[in-house]
Each structure stands twice: as C-alpha cells, then as structure tokens.
Amino acid sequence: MKKRKLIIGGGLAGILVLVCALALIGTGGIASAKSAATNTLMPAVKDAGGVIADGKVIPQTGAELAFAAGGIVAEVRAEDGRAVKAGEVLARLAGYETAELEAAAAEQDLLAAQQALEEVKRTGPVLAAQAALDEQTTRENKEVAESNGWDDSTYEITRAKYALLVAKWEAALAKLGQYPDGVAAGEINLAEARVASAEKRLAAAVAGMRAMELRSPVAGTVVYLDLHPGQVASPGAIVAAVADLSAWRVKTVDLNETDVTKVKIGDKAILTFDAIPGLEITGKVAAVSAYGQNRLGETVYTVTVVLEKTDARLRWNMTAMVKIQPE
C-alpha cells in the first residue's frame, strides 16, 4: 500500500510539472526561447528618460597599425605597454636598408636636377645678352657692307664677303631667338622635365621605404603588439595598436533609425560598463553619423559620445551601455 502511494505521489509531481510548463507557454516562455534562438538585432531600449544603446570604448586618439608591404620582420623596436612618440618607428621589414639607399640615391638625383635647372636660369640671361650683342654686331657689319655697295658689287670676292656677313647675322639672329625671355626656352624646359622626373622617382623610392616600416602616427601607449623578428607580415594585417589612454570616447553599435532621430550633438549621456560594475561616467554626444549601415538585418547609425572624465580601468573595445538623454 505504501508503494502505491509513492507511485501516486510521483504521478502528482508529473502533473504539476506539466501544469507549470503549460503556464510557461502561456506567459510567453516559448516566445522568449524563440527570441534567444534567432539571430536578430534587438532594438535600442527606450524609456521615459531617453534612449539606451550598446557601445564600444575607443580612445580619443589611437591607431591600429599594419605594414603597407608584406615581408619578413627584421627589427622590432616597440614593446607592449611602452609610451611612443608620434612618428616613432616601431618595426621594420627585411630589405629596408636597400630601400633606404635607393631613396637616398633618388634624393641625390633630384638635387642634381635642381642644381642644373638653377644653372640654366643663372646662365641664361648671360647667354641671351651675348646673343643680343652678336646679333647687333653682325647686323651693323652687314649694314656697313650694304652702304658700301657690297651687296651690288660686280666683284665676286666682294659679293662673297657680303654673303658671309649676311650668314653670320642670320645665325646670330637665330641664336637670339632662342632666348625670348632671357633664358633658352628649350634648355629650361628640358631642365624642368628632369626635375619633375627626379621628384617622381624620389616619391616612389620613399613610398617603397615607408611601406617596409611601421610608424606610430600618434603619441600614446602601445596597447597591442603581435610582432617578433622572423615573423612573416602580411600587408594590411593589424599587428599593433597605439592609444592615448588619457581620454576616451564611446561609439554606439545598435542605435536604429527610429532612435537616432531623437539624438543630437550636445545631448547628455550616461555610460556604464559591463566590466566595471558601479562605474558611471557622464559624457556629451559629439557626433551623429548621417550614414546608416546594415547590422543583422537592421539599419543602425553610429553616435559618438565623448567622456567627461576617465578611469584607469577603461580599455579599448570594452562594452558600454549608453543612455542618451535628449534635451
């Protein structure tokens, strides 16, 4: 008899479980399960106090760095956590020295071309003045011969002398025509073309050299470094990041097209952080994107919030909750 009671008790327990399950279904449990299972973007939460969205912490000043060219890493000068200056070299690829020599040679070629151009400009007026003097002298000699009748002379030797004077004057006149502005047009054009060509060669050589080194464009702290000598670096692959850790901002990632219309520059925002319970920082909306992007099937817009203070525990790409309070 006791055993029968136990069985009956177990049946009652099963019935209670079934009733609870039905109650869960009736109160939206299945709908909640479907929402969790589907990969759809949940809209930013709205309440009477404003618009709430998720965001990511990024530095006010920072850069993710990659080599422009591929190759083998030959030298690494940076260390994770070390402060660097803007323009400081963090690493270089093998072959950089050769590229540096090529750039130096191109620079010397440009200097020589520039000097040649300056020489043409300097000597041009002198040569032009000499050409003008030669034209005047030969013209006057021809005119004297004509006044003496050499051009009409019956003597063959006299006519030959006159013809020589005319030839000299024509040559001097042609020479003078090469200096319309006091400088030989052909010579200066050629010299300028040499300079332009040398400038292009230098620019290409410097670009090739720069592609083989990693420089920080900003002053800050190395917060990420994935480099070691002998490593093969792919062009465009992020291998380092530098940030100014003294100032941060947050960019929203899921603010939809309905909510973004309620936000404007200057609005107050309150930020909390998943990784730092209890930390709350106020900020101001500094930018509202005009271009929407698709994220999980929904159009979202980026709002940038500048933090009014910092915290030593903040890190790049930390998750933040942004509550914007439109005025």
C-alpha positions in Angstrom: 0.0 0.0 0.0 2.8 2.3 0.8 4.3 1.6 -2.6 1.1 2.6 -4.3 1.1 5.9 -2.5 4.6 6.6 -3.8 3.5 5.9 -7.3 0.5 8.1 -7.0 2.8 10.8 -5.5 5.1 10.6 -8.5 2.2 11.0 -10.8 1.0 14.1 -9.0 4.5 15.5 -9.3 4.5 14.9 -13.1 1.1 16.6 -13.4 2.4 19.6 -11.5 5.5 19.8 -13.9 3.1 19.6 -16.9 0.9 22.4 -15.5 3.9 24.6 -14.9 5.2 24.0 -18.4 1.8 25.0 -19.8 1.8 28.1 -17.7 5.2 29.0 -19.0 4.0 28.6 -22.6 1.0 30.8 -21.8 3.2 33.6 -20.4 5.5 33.8 -23.4 8.2 31.3 -22.5 8.3 29.8 -26.0 8.4 33.3 -27.5 11.3 34.2 -25.3 13.1 31.0 -26.3 12.5 31.8 -30.0 13.9 35.4 -29.5 17.1 33.9 -27.9 17.4 31.3 -30.7 17.0 33.7 -33.6 20.0 35.8 -34.7 18.1 39.2 -34.9 19.3 42.6 -33.7 17.4 43.7 -30.6 16.5 47.4 -30.9 17.9 50.0 -28.6 15.9 50.2 -25.4 13.8 53.3 -24.8 12.4 54.6 -21.6 11.0 57.8 -20.3 14.5 59.1 -19.6 16.0 58.7 -23.1 17.4 56.2 -25.5 19.7 53.3 -24.4 22.1 51.6 -26.8 25.2 49.4 -26.6 28.6 50.8 -27.4 32.3 50.2 -27.6 35.0 52.1 -25.8 37.7 53.6 -28.1 40.5 56.1 -27.4 40.1 59.7 -28.4 43.4 59.4 -30.1 44.5 56.0 -31.3 45.6 53.9 -34.3 45.6 50.3 -35.4 48.8 49.7 -37.4 49.7 47.4 -40.3 52.5 47.2 -42.8 51.7 48.5 -46.3 54.0 45.9 -47.8 54.5 42.2 -47.0 57.7 40.6 -45.9 59.8 39.2 -43.1 60.0 41.3 -39.9 63.7 42.1 -39.3 63.5 44.5 -36.4 61.0 45.2 -33.6 61.7 48.3 -31.5 58.4 48.6 -29.6 57.1 46.8 -26.5 53.6 46.3 -25.3 52.8 49.0 -22.7 55.6 51.3 -23.7 55.0 55.0 -24.5 55.9 56.1 -28.0 56.0 59.4 -29.8 54.2 60.4 -33.0 56.2 59.3 -36.0 58.3 56.8 -34.0 59.4 53.7 -35.8 58.0 50.5 -34.1 59.3 47.9 -36.6 60.9 47.3 -40.0 60.9 44.6 -42.6 63.9 42.9 -44.1 65.2 44.9 -47.1 64.6 48.2 -45.5 68.3 49.2 -45.8 68.3 48.6 -49.5 65.1 50.7 -49.9 66.7 53.4 -47.8 69.8 53.5 -50.1 67.5 53.7 -53.2 65.7 56.6 -51.7 69.0 58.4 -50.8 70.2 57.9 -54.4 66.9 59.3 -55.8 67.3 62.3 -53.5 70.8 63.0 -54.9 69.5 62.7 -58.4 66.8 65.3 -57.6 69.3 67.6 -56.0 71.5 67.4 -59.2 68.5 68.1 -61.4 67.5 71.1 -59.3 71.0 72.5 -59.5 71.1 72.1 -63.3 67.8 74.0 -63.5 69.2 76.8 -61.4 72.3 76.9 -63.6 70.2 77.3 -66.7 68.3 80.1 -65.0 71.5 81.7 -63.9 73.5 81.5 -67.2 70.5 82.1 -69.4 70.5 85.8 -69.1 74.2 86.0 -69.7 73.9 83.9 -72.9 71.0 85.9 -74.0 72.9 89.2 -73.6 75.8 87.7 -75.6 73.4 86.6 -78.3 71.9 90.1 -78.5 75.4 91.6 -78.8 76.4 89.2 -81.5 73.2 90.0 -83.5 73.8 93.7 -83.2 77.4 93.4 -84.3 76.8 91.2 -87.3 73.8 93.3 -88.3 75.9 96.5 -88.2 78.6 94.9 -90.2 76.1 93.8 -92.9 74.6 97.3 -93.0 78.1 98.9 -93.4 78.8 96.5 -96.3 75.4 97.4 -97.9 76.2 101.1 -97.6 79.5 100.5 -99.4 77.6 98.6 -102.1 79.0 95.2 -101.4 75.6 93.6 -101.9 75.6 95.1 -105.5 79.3 94.7 -106.2 80.5 93.4 -109.6 83.4 91.8 -107.9 82.9 88.2 -107.0 85.1 88.3 -103.9 83.2 91.3 -102.6 79.9 89.6 -103.1 81.3 86.5 -101.3 82.4 88.7 -98.3 78.9 90.2 -98.1 77.3 86.8 -98.2 79.4 85.7 -95.3 78.4 88.8 -93.3 74.7 88.0 -94.0 75.2 84.4 -92.9 76.8 85.5 -89.7 73.9 87.9 -89.0 71.3 85.3 -89.7 73.0 82.8 -87.4 73.2 85.4 -84.6 69.5 86.3 -85.1 68.5 82.7 -84.9 70.6 82.3 -81.7 68.9 85.4 -80.2 65.5 83.9 -81.0 66.3 81.0 -78.5 66.1 83.5 -75.6 62.6 85.0 -75.8 62.5 85.6 -72.1 66.2 85.9 -71.4 66.6 82.2 -70.9 66.7 79.4 -73.6 63.2 78.0 -73.7 64.3 74.6 -74.8 67.0 74.3 -72.2 64.8 75.4 -69.3 62.0 73.1 -70.4 64.4 70.2 -70.5 65.8 71.1 -67.1 62.4 71.3 -65.6 61.4 68.0 -67.0 64.5 66.4 -65.4 63.4 67.9 -62.0 59.9 66.6 -62.4 61.1 63.1 -63.3 63.5 63.1 -60.4 60.8 64.1 -58.0 58.6 61.2 -59.1 61.5 58.7 -58.7 62.2 60.1 -55.2 58.5 59.9 -54.2 58.3 56.3 -55.4 61.5 55.3 -53.5 60.3 57.0 -50.3 56.9 55.2 -50.6 58.7 51.9 -51.0 60.9 52.5 -48.0 57.9 53.7 -45.8 55.9 50.6 -46.8 58.6 48.5 -45.1 58.4 50.1 -41.7 55.8 50.6 -39.1 55.5 54.1 -37.6 53.0 55.3 -35.0 51.0 58.2 -36.4 50.1 59.3 -32.8 51.7 59.7 -29.5 50.5 57.3 -26.9 51.0 53.8 -25.4 51.4 50.6 -27.3 48.3 48.6 -26.2 48.7 45.7 -28.7 51.7 44.2 -30.3 51.9 41.0 -32.3 55.4 41.2 -33.8 58.7 39.4 -33.5 61.8 39.1 -35.7 61.5 36.5 -38.4 57.7 36.7 -38.5 56.1 36.9 -41.9 54.0 40.1 -42.1 51.1 40.3 -44.5 50.2 43.7 -46.0 47.2 45.3 -44.3 47.1 42.9 -41.3 46.8 44.7 -38.0 49.9 43.9 -35.9 50.0 46.8 -33.4 47.8 49.4 -31.8 48.7 52.7 -30.1 46.4 54.7 -27.9 46.4 57.9 -25.8 45.0 56.4 -22.5 44.1 59.8 -21.0 40.9 60.4 -23.0 38.2 58.0 -24.2 35.0 58.0 -26.2 32.2 55.5 -26.9 30.6 54.7 -30.2 27.2 53.1 -30.3 26.7 49.9 -32.3 23.0 49.3 -32.3 21.2 52.6 -32.4 18.4 52.2 -35.0 16.9 54.7 -37.5 14.0 55.5 -35.3 16.0 56.3 -32.2 18.8 58.2 -33.9 16.3 60.9 -34.9 15.9 61.7 -31.2 19.6 62.3 -30.7 21.5 65.5 -31.5 25.0 66.8 -30.8 25.4 68.2 -27.3 22.9 65.8 -25.7 24.0 64.4 -22.3 24.8 60.7 -22.0 25.3 58.4 -19.0 27.7 55.5 -19.6 28.1 52.3 -17.6 30.4 49.4 -18.3 29.9 45.6 -18.1 33.4 45.0 -17.0 33.4 47.7 -14.3 30.4 47.3 -12.1 29.4 50.5 -10.3 31.3 52.9 -12.6 29.2 55.6 -14.2 30.6 58.3 -16.3 28.8 61.2 -18.0 29.5 62.4 -21.5 28.3 64.5 -24.4 27.2 63.5 -27.8 30.0 64.7 -30.2 28.8 63.2 -33.5 25.8 61.6 -35.1 26.5 59.7 -38.3 24.5 60.6 -41.4 25.1 57.2 -43.0 23.3 54.0 -41.8 24.9 50.6 -42.0 23.3 47.2 -42.0 23.8 45.1 -38.9 21.9 41.8 -38.5 19.3 43.0 -41.0 18.6 46.4 -39.4 19.9 49.8 -40.3 21.9 51.3 -37.5 23.7 54.6 -37.0 26.8 55.5 -35.0 26.6 58.1 -32.2 29.9 59.2 -30.7 30.0 60.2 -27.0 33.0 61.9 -25.5 33.5 61.0 -21.9 33.8 63.9 -19.4 36.3 62.1 -17.3 38.4 58.9 -17.5 39.1 55.8 -15.4 42.3 53.8 -15.3 40.3 50.6 -15.7 38.9 51.5 -19.1 40.3 49.5 -22.1 39.9 49.7 -25.8 36.8 47.8 -27.1 35.2 47.4 -23.7 31.4 47.1 -23.9 29.4 50.1 -22.6 25.8 50.9 -22.1 24.9 54.4 -23.4 21.9 56.2 -22.0 21.3 59.3 -24.1 19.0 62.0 -22.6 17.8 64.2 -25.4 17.1 67.8 -24.3 
